[in-house]
Amino acid sequence: MKIESIARAACLIAALLALGRSAAAQRITAEPAEDWTALFNRTSGWTGADGTYSVPLSGRNWFGGPAGNTLFLFSDTFIGEVNEQGERLSGTKLVNNTAAIIHGRQPRQDRIDFYWGDDGQGGPAALIIPNTPNSQEGDWYWVMDGFVHDRQARLFMLLLRRDPQGAWMSVGVSLVTLPLDSSNPLRDATQLELPIYHIPADGRGHIYFGNGIFANTEQSGAPHPDGYVYVYGGQHDFIDKKLVVARIRPEEIEDPAAWRFWDGAHWQEDIDRTGVLFNASAGGASIVPMPDGRLLMVYLHFGFTPNLVVRTADTPTGPFSPWRKVYRCPEPDLDPELLVYGARAHPHLSGPGELLVSYNVNCVGDFWRHFREADIYRPRFVRLRIE
């Protein structure tokens, strides 16, 4: 038998084993987490955003982790006032990124603080503004995922820019580092461009990493640590955005030569050799280590459909079980102008036997509706019950 045939047979056997494990997987049900959704239903200051990534500042991102502080990261955010009719008032401003810190594990209004920047004239501005050698005036960051290691919050940011026609385009990925032992981590933050953004010459869509993090380290509390941080992202082909993964040791994250990219069988130095894990992910997913040692992946199918789905795998590179729908977000069924996207898991904020998941809601084609109906553009939360 040829080597290629042996390799194909091994892959088939692995996939069949994964399928068998999927069929025997725990039963997963879902229900709205109204208490967490209500936490972000606010009428003054921060009144809505998307993004909704969470980073436990303890560094331990696992089920039932320590009830310390959590950094929430948001992308485009409305800052202003909302009246009793649910309308955003004149003077409301949209800024490109903001943050919040939740103290403890409970969704209490008196335990959350929101943060944004100052435009120098007393108005709101983005919290983090690009300041790297290749950034230009007018560029901005949308947030991606992050992790904490050695008391440093490592946050991945997607760099955006307007093209000559005024449309936005991504142009790079930066690492923003917050030294958590500083008296002012934001003041002392650093920004570093990372070699994890690539435009292939062969017609594939652009590739970038940072939308999902699995820190498989002892510090993170991972059940089977190998010392690497797995950084997931997307190959953004037309219509279908595919999932990809890179890895790095946390102590080497600032070394461009240390990054490795999965080609489907091996880790490669060349980002151009990046392979696809699976399709229909929109390039983003949350990866959660389960108590039984498997990894649970959570995302919205095709990225923008109402179907919240899960897959499992034994390793960060798969093979992954077939996707399985566990919840249907109700908003698009109730109103076809609404779009859901950006599902994120928050294991350290979850109770026993459950997984807290958020997703974002937006209005297609009518930006000003977000002013008439402030409740649209706010994160929703769901609890997955894992039996």
C-alpha positions in Angstrom: 0.0 0.0 0.0 1.4 3.4 -0.9 2.2 5.9 1.8 -0.5 8.3 0.5 -3.1 5.5 0.8 -2.0 4.7 4.3 -2.3 8.3 5.3 -5.8 8.6 3.8 -6.8 5.4 5.6 -5.5 6.7 8.9 -7.4 10.0 8.5 -10.6 8.0 7.7 -10.2 5.8 10.8 -9.7 8.9 12.9 -12.8 10.6 11.5 -14.9 7.5 12.1 -13.7 7.3 15.7 -14.6 10.9 16.2 -18.0 10.3 14.7 -18.5 7.4 17.2 -17.5 9.6 20.1 -19.9 12.2 18.9 -22.8 9.8 18.8 -22.0 8.8 22.4 -21.5 12.4 23.6 -23.3 14.0 26.4 -26.8 15.4 25.8 -26.6 19.1 25.3 -29.7 21.4 25.7 -29.9 25.2 25.7 -32.0 28.0 27.1 -31.7 31.8 27.2 -29.5 33.1 30.0 -31.8 36.1 30.8 -29.8 37.2 33.8 -26.6 37.7 31.7 -28.5 39.3 28.8 -30.1 41.8 31.3 -26.6 42.8 32.6 -25.8 44.5 29.2 -29.3 46.1 28.8 -28.1 49.5 29.8 -29.5 53.0 29.2 -26.6 55.3 30.1 -23.0 55.4 29.0 -22.2 52.0 27.4 -25.5 51.1 25.8 -24.6 48.3 23.3 -21.8 46.6 21.4 -20.7 43.5 19.6 -17.5 41.5 20.0 -18.2 40.2 23.5 -15.0 38.3 24.2 -14.2 37.5 27.9 -10.7 37.0 29.3 -10.4 35.7 32.9 -7.7 37.8 34.6 -6.8 34.9 36.8 -5.6 33.2 33.6 -7.6 30.1 34.3 -10.2 29.7 31.6 -12.0 26.5 32.4 -15.3 25.3 33.7 -16.0 26.6 37.2 -12.7 28.5 37.3 -11.9 30.8 40.2 -14.3 33.7 40.7 -11.9 36.5 40.1 -12.2 39.4 37.7 -13.1 39.1 34.0 -12.1 41.5 31.3 -14.9 41.8 28.6 -13.8 43.2 25.2 -16.2 44.8 22.8 -15.8 46.1 19.2 -18.1 48.9 17.8 -19.9 50.3 20.8 -22.6 52.9 21.4 -21.9 55.5 24.1 -24.7 57.8 25.1 -28.2 57.8 26.6 -31.3 55.8 25.9 -34.8 57.1 26.8 -37.8 55.2 28.2 -39.0 54.4 24.7 -35.8 52.6 24.0 -34.4 55.2 21.6 -30.8 56.4 21.6 -30.7 60.1 22.1 -28.9 62.8 20.2 -25.2 63.0 21.2 -24.8 59.2 21.1 -21.5 58.2 19.5 -20.2 54.9 18.0 -16.6 54.1 19.0 -14.6 51.2 17.7 -13.7 49.3 20.9 -14.5 49.4 24.7 -14.1 47.1 27.7 -15.7 46.1 30.9 -14.5 44.4 34.1 -16.8 42.0 36.0 -16.0 41.3 39.6 -16.9 37.7 40.4 -19.0 35.2 38.5 -22.5 36.6 39.0 -24.2 39.0 36.5 -24.8 41.9 38.9 -25.1 45.5 37.9 -23.2 46.7 40.9 -20.2 44.4 40.0 -19.5 45.6 36.5 -17.5 48.7 35.3 -17.3 49.9 31.7 -14.3 51.6 30.1 -13.8 53.7 26.9 -11.4 56.4 25.7 -11.6 60.2 25.6 -11.5 62.1 22.4 -9.7 65.0 24.0 -12.8 67.2 24.0 -14.7 65.5 26.7 -16.4 63.0 24.3 -16.0 59.2 24.1 -13.5 57.5 21.9 -12.1 54.0 21.3 -10.3 52.6 24.3 -7.3 51.2 22.3 -6.1 53.1 19.2 -3.6 51.6 16.8 0.0 52.8 17.4 2.3 50.5 15.5 4.9 51.2 12.8 2.5 50.2 10.0 -0.7 51.7 11.3 -2.0 54.9 9.8 -4.1 57.8 11.1 -7.7 56.8 11.0 -7.0 53.1 11.5 -8.9 51.3 14.2 -9.0 48.0 16.1 -11.8 45.5 16.4 -11.2 43.2 19.3 -10.5 39.5 19.1 -9.8 36.9 21.8 -7.1 36.9 24.5 -5.5 35.1 27.4 -3.5 35.8 30.5 -0.1 34.4 31.2 2.5 35.5 33.8 0.3 38.4 34.8 0.1 39.8 31.3 -3.1 40.0 29.4 -2.3 39.2 25.8 -5.1 40.6 23.6 -5.4 40.0 19.8 -6.7 43.0 17.8 -7.7 43.1 14.1 -6.4 46.2 12.4 -8.9 47.9 10.1 -8.6 50.7 7.5 -10.7 52.5 5.0 -9.9 51.8 1.3 -10.0 54.7 -1.3 -13.7 54.0 -1.9 -14.5 54.3 1.8 -15.1 50.6 2.5 -13.4 49.1 5.5 -10.8 46.4 5.1 -8.6 44.4 7.5 -4.9 44.9 7.1 -3.2 43.2 10.0 -3.2 41.7 13.5 -1.7 43.3 16.6 -0.9 41.9 20.0 -1.9 44.4 22.8 -0.3 43.5 26.1 -1.7 44.8 29.4 0.7 44.4 32.4 -1.8 43.5 35.1 0.5 44.4 38.0 0.8 47.9 36.8 -1.1 50.6 38.6 -2.5 51.6 35.2 -2.3 48.7 32.7 -3.9 50.6 29.9 -1.4 53.5 30.2 1.5 50.9 30.2 0.1 48.7 27.4 2.2 47.8 24.5 1.3 47.1 20.9 3.1 44.7 18.6 2.3 43.7 15.0 2.2 39.9 14.6 3.1 37.8 11.6 -0.4 36.1 11.6 -2.1 38.0 8.8 -1.6 36.8 5.2 -3.0 37.4 1.8 -2.2 34.2 -0.3 -1.1 34.7 -3.9 -3.1 31.7 -5.2 -6.6 33.1 -4.9 -7.4 31.9 -1.5 -9.0 34.5 0.8 -7.0 36.4 3.3 -5.9 34.5 6.5 -5.7 35.8 10.0 -5.6 34.4 13.5 -6.9 35.5 16.9 -10.6 34.9 16.8 -10.4 32.0 19.2 -7.8 31.0 21.9 -7.2 27.7 23.6 -4.3 28.2 26.1 -3.3 24.6 26.7 -0.9 25.4 29.5 -0.6 24.6 33.2 -1.3 28.3 34.1 -4.6 28.2 32.3 -5.8 25.1 34.1 -6.0 23.0 31.0 -6.6 19.3 31.8 -3.8 18.0 29.5 -1.4 20.9 29.0 1.3 20.7 26.3 2.6 24.3 26.9 1.2 25.8 23.7 -1.4 28.5 23.0 -3.6 27.5 20.0 -4.8 30.6 18.1 -7.7 30.0 15.8 -8.7 32.2 12.9 -10.1 32.1 9.4 -9.4 31.7 5.7 -11.9 34.2 4.3 -12.8 32.7 1.0 -15.8 34.1 -0.9 -19.0 33.2 1.0 -17.4 30.3 3.0 -15.0 31.3 5.7 -13.0 28.4 6.9 -11.4 27.6 10.3 -7.5 27.6 10.6 -5.2 27.3 13.6 -1.7 28.4 14.6 0.2 27.8 17.8 2.9 29.5 19.9 4.4 29.0 23.3 3.3 31.9 25.5 6.9 32.9 26.4 7.7 33.1 22.6 4.6 35.0 21.5 6.5 38.1 20.5 9.0 36.2 18.4 7.9 36.1 14.7 10.1 33.1 14.0 8.4 31.0 16.7 4.9 30.9 15.2 3.8 27.6 13.5 0.8 27.0 11.3 -1.2 23.8 10.9 -1.3 22.5 7.3 -3.7 19.6 7.9 -0.9 17.2 8.9 2.1 19.1 10.3 3.1 22.3 11.8 4.8 24.7 9.3 6.9 27.8 9.6 5.3 29.3 6.5 1.9 30.9 7.0 1.2 30.4 3.3 1.0 26.6 3.9 -1.9 27.0 6.4 -4.5 24.3 5.9 -8.2 24.3 6.7 -9.7 22.5 9.7 -13.3 22.7 8.5 -15.6 24.9 6.5 -18.6 27.1 7.5 -17.2 28.6 10.7 -16.9 32.2 9.5 -13.3 32.0 10.8 -14.3 32.1 14.5 -15.1 29.6 17.2 -14.7 29.1 20.9 -12.7 26.1 22.1 -13.3 24.8 25.6 -11.6 21.9 27.3 -14.2 19.5 28.7 -13.7 17.6 32.0 -13.4 14.3 30.1 -10.4 15.7 28.2 -12.1 16.3 24.9 -12.3 19.8 23.4 -15.7 21.3 22.7 -16.0 23.8 19.9 -18.9 26.3 19.8 -19.8 28.6 16.9 -22.7 29.8 14.7 -22.9 27.7 11.6 -21.6 29.6 8.6 -21.0 32.4 11.1 -24.2 34.3 10.5 -27.0 31.7 10.6 -29.2 31.4 13.7 -28.0 27.8 14.4 -25.6 27.5 17.3 -23.6 24.3 16.8 -20.9 22.3 18.5 -18.2 19.9 17.5 -15.8 17.8 19.6 -12.2 16.7 19.1 -9.5 15.0 21.1 -6.8 17.4 20.0 -6.7 21.1 19.1 -6.2 20.2 15.4 -9.0 17.6 15.2 -10.3 15.6 13.6 -13.5 17.2 14.6 -16.9 15.4 15.0 -19.7 16.4 12.7 -21.4 19.6 13.7 -24.5 19.3 15.9 -27.1 22.1 16.4 -27.9 22.8 20.1 -29.8 26.1 19.9 -31.5 28.3 17.4 -31.2 32.1 18.1 -34.7 33.4 17.8 -34.1 37.0 16.6 -33.9 36.4 12.8 -37.0 34.2 12.9 -38.9 37.0 14.6 -37.5 39.8 12.4 -35.8 39.0 9.1 -33.8 42.2 9.1 -31.9 41.0 12.1 -28.6 39.2 11.9 -26.8 37.1 14.6 -23.1 36.4 14.7 -20.0 36.1 16.8 -20.9 33.3 19.3 -18.4 33.1 22.2 -18.1 30.7 25.1 -17.3 31.8 28.6 -16.5 28.7 30.6 -15.0 30.4 33.7 -18.3 32.2 34.2 -20.3 29.0 33.9 -21.8 26.9 36.6 -21.5 23.1 37.1 -22.7 21.2 34.1 -23.3 24.3 31.9 -21.6 26.5 29.4 -22.4 30.2 29.1 -22.4 31.4 25.5 -23.0 34.8 24.0 -23.8 36.0 20.5 -24.3 39.4 18.9 -27.3 40.9 17.1 -27.2 43.5 14.3 -29.7 45.1 11.8 -29.0 44.5 8.1 -29.4 47.5 5.8 -30.8 50.1 8.3 -28.1 51.5 10.5 -30.4 54.1 12.0 -32.7 51.5 13.3 -30.1 51.0 16.0 -30.9 54.5 17.2 -34.7 53.9 17.1 -34.4 50.5 18.8 -31.5 50.4 21.2 -32.2 46.9 22.3 -31.1 45.4 18.9 -27.4 46.0 19.2 -26.7 44.3 22.5 -25.2 40.8 23.3 -27.5 37.9 24.1 -26.6 35.0 26.3 -27.5 31.3 26.3 -26.8 28.5 28.8 -25.9 25.1 27.3 -26.8 22.3 29.8 -24.3 19.4 29.4 -25.7 16.2 30.8 
